[in-house]
């Protein structure tokens, strides 16, 4: 990753602003989350196909999305095994019987995002005892869940820490979280035919199983992201 790569830009609100003002030209993101962002949480589509179609219509002028991959990394809400057993939790709907006793934790953006406090209230009728802003499914949120500082954590489904710590991911029977396929979003002026064909070829190969394995190599095995990406590209004949 050289001088033309900018990492850890920040939240979607920050990264989208950078894309719009030309600070960056292309970003990897998730189709469902993008659609919610560009429609202010008013989107009702839940399947990959529906979301892809709606997203293309919702994009601001000057932006485009390339092909979405099969790979998904979805927002999820997790609890410890102890909490799940104590309150009989297996789905988000089950939280209704104990929400006033539980503390929700995660990124500060959960205060305003639909897949957060707003959606949990609207879709499942949940009013948590407290919301504790920590980080976006990062070490603070994970530690908070392990140590009992929070009871429900917003995490991502491909995170290795879920399996490592035996966290229970709560089912989402009412589809609060729509499909979240990995998709490149870019400035139209920067998407040449070569860029499109290269990234579309990667998207055609990438699966959720692949993505989970790649995340493990980085999070658990501590491999460098650049090396992990390079090996994947080479192994799949994409170089």
Residue frames relative to the residue before (quaternion, step in Angstrom):
aa qw qx qy qz dx dy dz
X 1.0000 0.0000 0.0000 0.0000 0.00 0.00 0.00
X 0.1342 -0.8562 0.4980 0.0317 3.53 -0.25 1.22
X 0.8226 -0.2763 0.1885 0.4598 3.50 -1.27 -0.50
X 0.6700 0.4991 -0.3044 0.4575 3.58 1.18 -0.35
X 0.6184 0.5226 -0.3450 0.4748 3.57 1.27 0.23
X 0.0854 -0.7748 0.6252 0.0397 3.55 -0.93 0.95
X 0.1112 -0.8190 0.5626 0.0175 3.56 -0.57 1.19
X 0.8381 0.2148 -0.1469 0.4795 3.54 -1.34 0.38
X 0.1000 0.8319 -0.5358 0.1044 3.55 0.89 0.97
X 0.6111 -0.5291 0.3710 0.4571 3.55 0.98 -0.82
X 0.7891 -0.2934 0.2312 0.4877 3.54 -1.23 -0.44
X 0.6856 -0.4612 0.3500 0.4413 3.58 -1.29 0.22
X 0.6034 0.5664 -0.3592 0.4312 3.57 1.01 -0.72
X 0.6858 0.4643 -0.2693 0.4915 3.58 1.03 -0.82
X 0.6921 0.4902 -0.2908 0.4429 3.59 0.84 -0.95
X 0.6435 0.5096 -0.3311 0.4654 3.60 1.03 -0.71
X 0.6137 0.5321 -0.3442 0.4708 3.58 1.07 -0.70
X 0.6506 0.5119 -0.3106 0.4670 3.58 1.01 -0.81
X 0.6369 0.5183 -0.3233 0.4703 3.57 1.04 -0.74
X 0.6831 0.4995 -0.2895 0.4473 3.56 0.89 -0.92
X 0.7490 0.3947 -0.2384 0.4758 3.61 0.95 -0.79
X 0.5798 -0.6373 0.3515 0.3664 3.57 1.29 0.13
X 0.3994 0.7116 -0.4895 0.3074 3.60 1.21 0.19
X 0.7543 0.0837 -0.0749 0.6469 3.55 1.23 -0.58
X 0.4042 -0.7459 0.4898 0.2008 3.56 -1.18 0.58
X 0.8095 0.0295 0.0179 0.5861 3.57 1.09 -0.64
X 0.0639 -0.8015 0.5946 -0.0065 3.55 -1.05 0.82
X 0.3655 -0.6637 0.5862 0.2870 3.57 -1.16 0.52
X 0.0889 0.7933 -0.5969 0.0809 3.59 -0.91 0.84
X 0.4932 -0.6408 0.5027 0.3056 3.57 -1.28 -0.31
X 0.5338 -0.6913 0.3772 0.3080 3.56 -0.73 1.08
X 0.6794 0.4974 -0.3048 0.4450 3.60 0.86 -0.89
X 0.6656 0.4980 -0.2980 0.4692 3.56 0.96 -0.88
X 0.6347 0.5255 -0.3260 0.4634 3.58 1.03 -0.75
X 0.6529 0.5111 -0.3198 0.4586 3.57 0.93 -0.88
X 0.6444 0.5080 -0.3201 0.4735 3.58 0.96 -0.81
X 0.6454 0.5322 -0.3181 0.4462 3.57 1.00 -0.84
X 0.7518 0.4127 -0.2216 0.4640 3.55 0.81 -1.02
X 0.7142 0.3767 -0.2620 0.5285 3.61 1.23 -0.14
X 0.4472 -0.7161 0.4297 0.3203 3.58 1.29 0.25
X 0.7172 -0.4799 0.2456 0.4415 3.54 1.02 0.88
X 0.5368 0.6553 -0.3926 0.3582 3.59 1.25 0.15
X 0.4660 0.6907 -0.4473 0.3250 3.60 1.23 -0.08
X 0.2160 -0.7842 0.5717 0.1073 3.56 -1.07 0.80
X 0.4947 0.6690 -0.4223 0.3596 3.58 1.27 -0.12
X 0.1469 -0.8182 0.5524 0.0616 3.59 -1.00 0.78
X 0.6967 0.4596 -0.2893 0.4687 3.63 1.05 -0.61
X 0.6814 -0.5034 0.3494 0.4001 3.54 -1.25 0.47
X 0.6904 0.4911 -0.2887 0.4459 3.58 0.81 -0.98
X 0.6581 0.5122 -0.3021 0.4619 3.56 0.92 -0.91
X 0.6737 0.5021 -0.2904 0.4579 3.54 0.94 -0.92
X 0.6438 0.5269 -0.3329 0.4439 3.59 0.89 -0.86
X 0.6613 0.5066 -0.3025 0.4632 3.58 0.95 -0.88
X 0.6969 0.4715 -0.2723 0.4668 3.56 0.86 -0.98
X 0.6264 0.5604 -0.3411 0.4210 3.59 1.00 -0.78
X 0.6434 0.5309 -0.3305 0.4415 3.58 0.92 -0.83
X 0.6752 0.4790 -0.2868 0.4820 3.57 1.10 -0.68
X 0.7038 0.4940 -0.2601 0.4393 3.58 1.10 -0.70
X 0.5179 0.6746 -0.4105 0.3289 3.58 1.19 -0.38
X 0.5007 -0.6335 0.4918 0.3257 3.60 -1.04 0.69
X 0.6468 -0.5128 0.3978 0.4006 3.54 -1.23 0.46
X 0.7732 0.3473 -0.2614 0.4617 3.54 -0.95 0.87
X 0.7047 0.3993 -0.2593 0.5260 3.58 1.29 -0.22
X 0.0609 -0.7832 0.6180 0.0303 3.54 -1.21 0.53
X 0.2547 -0.7238 0.6054 0.2112 3.55 -1.27 0.28
X 0.3609 -0.6995 0.5720 0.2306 3.54 -1.15 0.67
X 0.7631 -0.3533 0.2410 0.4845 3.60 -1.22 -0.24
X 0.3731 -0.6991 0.5630 0.2348 3.56 -1.05 0.78
X 0.4062 -0.7024 0.5278 0.2512 3.57 -1.07 0.71
X 0.6078 -0.5189 0.4387 0.4109 3.55 -1.33 0.11
X 0.5814 0.6282 -0.3587 0.3725 3.56 1.16 -0.64
X 0.0658 -0.7879 0.6120 0.0205 3.54 -0.98 0.92
X 0.0288 -0.7369 0.6749 0.0249 3.53 -1.19 0.73
X 0.0551 -0.8697 0.4897 -0.0278 3.52 0.05 1.34
X 0.5445 -0.5337 0.5242 0.3794 3.50 -1.30 0.41
X 0.0603 0.7751 -0.6287 0.0191 3.54 -1.11 0.64
X 0.3098 -0.7175 0.5873 0.2104 3.54 -1.30 0.24
X 0.0715 -0.8345 0.5445 -0.0440 3.53 -0.66 1.19
X 0.1494 -0.7533 0.6350 0.0835 3.51 -1.30 0.55
X 0.5655 -0.5556 0.4563 0.4042 3.56 -1.24 0.17
X 0.6491 -0.5040 0.3912 0.4142 3.55 -1.26 0.36
X 0.6314 0.5499 -0.3283 0.4372 3.57 1.03 -0.80
X 0.6729 0.4846 -0.2941 0.4752 3.58 0.93 -0.89
X 0.6259 0.5456 -0.3326 0.4472 3.57 1.01 -0.84
X 0.6946 0.4657 -0.2740 0.4751 3.57 0.93 -0.90
X 0.6368 0.5576 -0.3284 0.4193 3.59 0.99 -0.84
X 0.8112 0.2536 -0.1079 0.5157 3.57 0.92 -0.94
X 0.4704 -0.6961 0.4345 0.3246 3.59 1.24 0.11
X 0.3259 0.7842 -0.4608 0.2577 3.56 0.96 0.92
X 0.1076 0.7692 -0.6279 0.0506 3.54 -0.96 0.91
X 0.7831 0.1716 -0.1115 0.5872 3.59 1.24 -0.28
X 0.6615 -0.4915 0.3806 0.4195 3.55 -1.29 0.24
X 0.5975 0.5758 -0.3580 0.4281 3.57 1.10 -0.65
X 0.6284 0.5594 -0.3282 0.4295 3.59 1.09 -0.72
X 0.5681 0.6275 -0.3824 0.3705 3.58 1.14 -0.54
X 0.5303 0.6612 -0.4015 0.3470 3.58 1.16 -0.53
X 0.6731 0.5104 -0.2998 0.4432 3.58 1.08 -0.65
X 0.8042 0.2278 -0.1233 0.5350 3.60 1.21 -0.20
X 0.3489 0.7926 -0.4658 0.1818 3.61 1.24 0.02
X 0.6671 0.5195 -0.3145 0.4314 3.61 1.00 -0.72
X 0.6633 0.4693 -0.3011 0.4991 3.57 1.30 -0.06
X 0.7051 0.5027 -0.2278 0.4452 3.56 1.28 -0.37
X 0.3029 -0.7331 0.5875 0.1602 3.53 -1.17 0.76
X 0.2545 -0.7573 0.5885 0.1239 3.56 -0.86 1.06
X 0.0271 -0.8174 0.5755 0.0021 3.58 -0.98 0.81
X 0.3348 0.7232 -0.5615 0.2227 3.52 -1.18 0.61
X 0.7958 -0.2755 0.2154 0.4944 3.56 -1.25 -0.43
X 0.5934 -0.5912 0.4093 0.3617 3.57 -1.08 0.68
X 0.5889 0.6038 -0.3556 0.4027 3.58 1.17 -0.59
X 0.5052 0.6508 -0.4279 0.3717 3.60 1.21 -0.28
X 0.5393 0.6282 -0.3982 0.3948 3.58 1.21 -0.41
X 0.8121 0.2759 -0.1077 0.5027 3.56 1.00 -0.84
X 0.6049 0.5712 -0.3691 0.4142 3.62 1.12 -0.45
X 0.5727 -0.5954 0.4342 0.3591 3.54 -1.14 0.67
X 0.6857 0.3673 -0.2644 0.5701 3.59 1.00 -0.79
X 0.5681 0.5024 -0.3887 0.5232 3.49 0.46 1.35
X 0.8381 -0.1652 0.1162 0.5067 3.55 -1.12 -0.65
X 0.6529 0.5417 -0.3162 0.4247 3.58 0.92 -0.93
X 0.7263 0.4360 -0.2457 0.4712 3.58 0.79 -1.02
X 0.6214 0.5398 -0.3436 0.4522 3.58 1.02 -0.74
X 0.6523 0.4894 -0.3021 0.4937 3.56 1.11 -0.71
X 0.7159 0.4784 -0.2619 0.4359 3.57 0.79 -1.06
X 0.7512 0.4056 -0.2118 0.4758 3.57 0.87 -0.97
X 0.8228 0.2283 -0.0866 0.5133 3.58 0.89 -0.94
X 0.4547 -0.7191 0.4335 0.2972 3.60 1.23 -0.02
X 0.4082 0.7556 -0.4329 0.2739 3.58 1.17 0.52
X 0.0312 -0.7514 0.6591 0.0016 3.53 -1.09 0.90
X 0.2148 -0.8174 0.5243 0.1043 3.55 -0.15 1.28
X 0.6396 -0.5222 0.4096 0.3878 3.53 -1.26 0.50
X 0.7867 -0.1173 0.1300 0.5920 3.56 0.99 -0.88
X 0.2217 -0.7177 0.6311 0.1936 3.54 -1.29 0.39
X 0.1254 -0.7954 0.5913 0.0445 3.55 -0.80 1.04
X 0.2796 -0.7715 0.5465 0.1672 3.64 -0.48 1.15
X 0.0243 -0.8003 0.5984 -0.0298 3.56 -0.77 1.07
X 0.6584 -0.4324 0.3225 0.5250 3.60 -0.14 -1.25
X 0.6424 -0.5476 0.3819 0.3764 3.57 -1.30 0.21
X 0.7970 -0.3053 0.1358 0.5031 3.55 0.09 1.37
X 0.4544 0.7137 -0.4157 0.3336 3.54 1.20 0.56
X 0.8095 -0.3100 0.1964 0.4583 3.58 -1.30 -0.25
X 0.6310 0.5319 -0.3501 0.4431 3.60 1.04 -0.65
X 0.6695 0.4900 -0.2958 0.4735 3.57 0.97 -0.86
X 0.6498 0.5134 -0.3122 0.4655 3.57 0.95 -0.87
X 0.6710 0.4850 -0.2948 0.4772 3.58 0.90 -0.92
X 0.6311 0.5476 -0.3300 0.4393 3.56 1.02 -0.79
X 0.6627 0.4878 -0.3002 0.4824 3.56 1.02 -0.80
X 0.6602 0.5145 -0.3074 0.4527 3.59 0.92 -0.89
X 0.7603 0.4063 -0.1972 0.4669 3.57 0.94 -0.94
X 0.5363 -0.6605 0.3940 0.3476 3.60 1.24 -0.01
X 0.3834 0.7088 -0.4970 0.3218 3.58 1.23 0.32
X 0.7506 0.1097 -0.0777 0.6469 3.55 1.21 -0.67
X 0.3927 -0.7301 0.5152 0.2173 3.56 -1.24 0.44
X 0.7669 0.1771 -0.0859 0.6108 3.57 1.19 -0.63
X 0.1001 -0.8225 0.5597 0.0160 3.58 -0.72 1.07
X 0.3533 -0.6851 0.5946 0.2285 3.53 -1.13 0.74
X 0.0580 0.7973 -0.5931 0.0960 3.57 -0.53 1.23
X 0.4422 -0.6509 0.5333 0.3105 3.57 -1.34 -0.18
X 0.5831 -0.6731 0.3385 0.3039 3.55 -0.86 1.02
X 0.6964 0.4621 -0.2999 0.4600 3.64 1.07 -0.49
X 0.4432 0.7202 -0.4484 0.2897 3.61 1.23 -0.06
X 0.4724 -0.6885 0.4824 0.2645 3.56 -0.89 0.97
X 0.5920 0.6155 -0.3610 0.3747 3.57 1.09 -0.66
X 0.5609 0.6053 -0.3956 0.4032 3.62 1.13 -0.50
X 0.7144 0.4235 -0.2415 0.5019 3.56 0.83 -1.01
X 0.6282 0.5657 -0.3349 0.4161 3.58 0.95 -0.85
X 0.7865 0.3289 -0.1571 0.4985 3.57 0.93 -0.89
X 0.4671 -0.7055 0.4301 0.3147 3.57 1.25 0.05
X 0.2636 0.7756 -0.5307 0.2174 3.58 1.13 0.61
X 0.3435 -0.7180 0.5703 0.2031 3.55 -1.20 0.63
X 0.2390 -0.7595 0.5911 0.1291 3.57 -0.63 1.16
X 0.3450 -0.7673 0.5079 0.1852 3.57 -0.65 1.12
X 0.4932 -0.6593 0.4878 0.2900 3.56 -0.92 0.95
X 0.2716 -0.7602 0.5777 0.1209 3.54 -1.24 0.59
X 0.0866 -0.8703 0.4822 0.0518 3.62 0.54 1.15
X 0.7221 0.4168 -0.2500 0.4922 3.60 1.15 -0.49
X 0.4510 -0.7428 0.4099 0.2772 3.57 1.32 0.32
X 0.0653 0.7869 -0.5995 0.1307 3.55 0.73 1.10
X 0.7475 0.2947 -0.1632 0.5725 3.55 0.96 -0.92
X 0.2819 -0.7690 0.5548 0.1461 3.55 -0.59 1.16
X 0.7303 -0.3580 0.3079 0.4937 3.56 -1.30 -0.14
X 0.0981 -0.7906 0.6038 0.0264 3.57 -1.03 0.81
X 0.0557 0.8197 -0.5633 0.0872 3.58 0.45 1.22
X 0.5064 -0.6367 0.4868 0.3180 3.56 -1.02 0.79
X 0.0941 0.7963 -0.5867 0.1133 3.57 -0.80 1.03
X 0.3726 -0.6989 0.5515 0.2617 3.61 -1.00 0.71
X 0.0967 -0.7542 0.6466 0.0619 3.56 -1.03 0.85
X 0.0006 0.8436 -0.5283 0.0958 3.55 -0.75 1.05
X 0.5486 -0.5398 0.5082 0.3865 3.50 -1.38 0.14
X 0.5305 -0.6595 0.4279 0.3170 3.58 -0.80 1.00
X 0.6621 0.5435 -0.3079 0.4141 3.56 0.97 -0.86
X 0.7220 0.4297 -0.2329 0.4898 3.59 1.24 -0.39
X 0.6120 0.5581 -0.3581 0.4310 3.60 1.23 0.00
X 0.0958 -0.8064 0.5835 -0.0001 3.53 0.10 1.33
X 0.6812 -0.4694 0.3503 0.4393 3.61 -1.21 0.25
X 0.6472 0.5201 -0.3256 0.4523 3.60 1.00 -0.77
X 0.6356 0.5188 -0.3224 0.4721 3.58 1.00 -0.84
X 0.6616 0.5154 -0.3049 0.4512 3.57 0.88 -0.93
X 0.7035 0.4731 -0.2862 0.4465 3.58 0.75 -1.01
X 0.6434 0.5294 -0.3224 0.4493 3.59 1.02 -0.79
X 0.7261 0.4290 -0.2520 0.4746 3.57 0.77 -1.01
X 0.6244 0.5318 -0.3446 0.4568 3.59 1.05 -0.66
X 0.6181 0.5399 -0.3408 0.4585 3.58 1.10 -0.66
X 0.6389 0.5042 -0.3211 0.4842 3.59 1.03 -0.76
X 0.6580 0.5183 -0.3115 0.4488 3.59 0.89 -0.90
X 0.6366 0.5441 -0.3269 0.4381 3.57 1.06 -0.74
X 0.7062 0.4593 -0.2512 0.4767 3.60 1.17 -0.55
X 0.6740 0.5641 -0.3032 0.3683 3.56 0.93 -0.94
X 0.0874 -0.7872 0.6102 0.0147 3.57 -0.85 1.08
X 0.6608 -0.4849 0.3802 0.4287 3.56 -1.27 0.22
X 0.6240 0.5329 -0.3341 0.4638 3.58 1.02 -0.77
X 0.6332 0.5212 -0.3243 0.4714 3.57 0.98 -0.85
X 0.6827 0.5108 -0.2911 0.4339 3.54 0.81 -1.05
X 0.6432 0.5212 -0.3197 0.4609 3.58 0.96 -0.84
X 0.6597 0.5002 -0.3005 0.4736 3.57 1.00 -0.84
X 0.6463 0.5163 -0.3197 0.4621 3.59 0.99 -0.79
X 0.6379 0.5210 -0.3208 0.4678 3.58 1.00 -0.82
X 0.6349 0.5314 -0.3291 0.4541 3.59 1.00 -0.81
X 0.6293 0.5435 -0.3410 0.4385 3.59 0.96 -0.82
X 0.7028 0.4484 -0.2599 0.4873 3.56 1.05 -0.75
X 0.7422 0.4366 -0.2388 0.4489 3.58 0.79 -1.03
X 0.7800 0.3370 -0.1654 0.5006 3.57 0.89 -0.94
X 0.7568 0.3816 -0.2060 0.4890 3.56 0.82 -1.03
X 0.3399 -0.7863 0.4523 0.2485 3.57 1.34 -0.22
X 0.2899 0.7412 -0.5422 0.2695 3.57 1.02 0.78
X 0.5381 -0.6180 0.4593 0.3428 3.55 -1.16 0.56
X 0.5659 -0.6302 0.4095 0.3390 3.61 -0.88 0.89
X 0.6432 0.5309 -0.3323 0.4405 3.58 0.96 -0.83
X 0.6694 0.4916 -0.2990 0.4699 3.58 0.97 -0.86
X 0.6300 0.5343 -0.3299 0.4569 3.58 1.00 -0.81
X 0.6723 0.4933 -0.2896 0.4699 3.57 0.91 -0.94
X 0.6569 0.5207 -0.3106 0.4482 3.56 0.93 -0.88
X 0.6576 0.5040 -0.3089 0.4670 3.57 0.96 -0.85
X 0.6439 0.5208 -0.3284 0.4542 3.58 0.97 -0.82
X 0.6444 0.5267 -0.3123 0.4580 3.55 0.93 -0.92
X 0.6817 0.4923 -0.2820 0.4620 3.56 0.92 -0.94
X 0.6700 0.5231 -0.2920 0.4385 3.59 0.90 -0.95
X 0.7442 0.3822 -0.2018 0.5093 3.56 1.14 -0.67
X 0.5184 -0.6907 0.3921 0.3168 3.55 1.25 0.38
X 0.4644 0.7015 -0.4250 0.3342 3.57 1.10 0.65
X 0.5634 0.6091 -0.3940 0.3955 3.58 1.26 0.06
